[in-house]
Amino acid sequence: MFDVVVVGSCMIDFVSYAPRLPNAGETIHGHTFVTNFGGKGANQCVAAAKLNAKTALIARVGDDVWGPKYIENLKTQNINIDYMKITENSSSGIAQINVADNGLNQIVIVAGANQFLNSTDVENAKELISSAKVLVMQLETPVDTAIQVMRLSTGISILNGAPGLTEYNKNLLKLPSIFCVNENEASLFTNLPVNNLKEAEVAARTLITKGCKSVLITLGSQGAIYLTNDNTRPIFKATAPSVKSIDTTGAGDAFIGALAFCLAKFPRSSIEKCIQAACIVASDSVTRLGTQISFPGVEILERIKDFFEEE
């Protein structure tokens, strides 16, 4: 049995670093360019694997130069790749990322092979999916695929509603154990402003009324909030450590990967403790450049062990 199984996306990140983000129609000079392995699905899987979770990724890459390289990258992270597929006549997914010196970013993705992840891929891996302790999905691959996957889950399922949608199948909210979004995505799913903790609470309660079992909204340096459909449980507010941020790219993925790791490895601990631990991992990731390469390894477990002493 795997601790964490991720069904999702792989992207090649083309990252430009600049003093600030450009305005619409503006060209500015950057100072650094790098190419990294990314994509929300693979990022979240790598984040869990680097913490020593037993992980598997179900995804597609293209038959271009990047596809085989990506699969080799996953092998080096000790991620099971039995259900990775190279898609003929398709490019691998790509993400064009601009990162400002203050750590803020803007991202445009082109799905490429990710858009072909389909019901056959899910059916072929159904035993792996159904037996996972924690199952993780996102929306960089087809919505119907995510819904099919969640119907197979027998453990904890986390849907990262990213990219956010304004029109969507209500099963995206109703099926997962945890529906996790950031403030921008929460705003899209609810058609409400989400700029601070108070507005995030309103959005979380709105998502509960739309059918979510539980809602987790990440708020960057403000931490995260968690609410369930059990009206006897108060809303939980997790804090984020104060750090010097140099690149926020992938921080949300580090959070979800760490959350999945904690839920799988420490099943007797409360989800609130797991969320707080995930905030520490995500905050640590923004102190380094890049996505997967910025995620901490097992050394950070020393910083979160107090949340799980009772284990």
Secondary structure, 3 states (H helix, E strand, C coil): CCCEEEECCCEEEEEEEECCCCCCCCCCCCCEEEEEEECHHHHHHHHHHHCCCCEEEEEEEECCCHHHHHHHHHHHCCCECCCEEEECCCCCEEEEEEEECCCCEEEEEECHHHHHCCHHHHHHCHHHHHCCCEEEECCCCCHHHHHHHHHHCCCEEEEECCCCCCCCCCHHHHCCCEEEEEHHHHHHHHCCCCCCHHHHHHHHHHHHHCCCCEEEEECHHHCEEEEECCCCCCCEEECCCCCCCCCCCCHHHHHHHHHHHHHHHCCCCCHHHHHHHHHHHHHHHCCCCCCHHHCCCHHHHHHHHHHHCCC
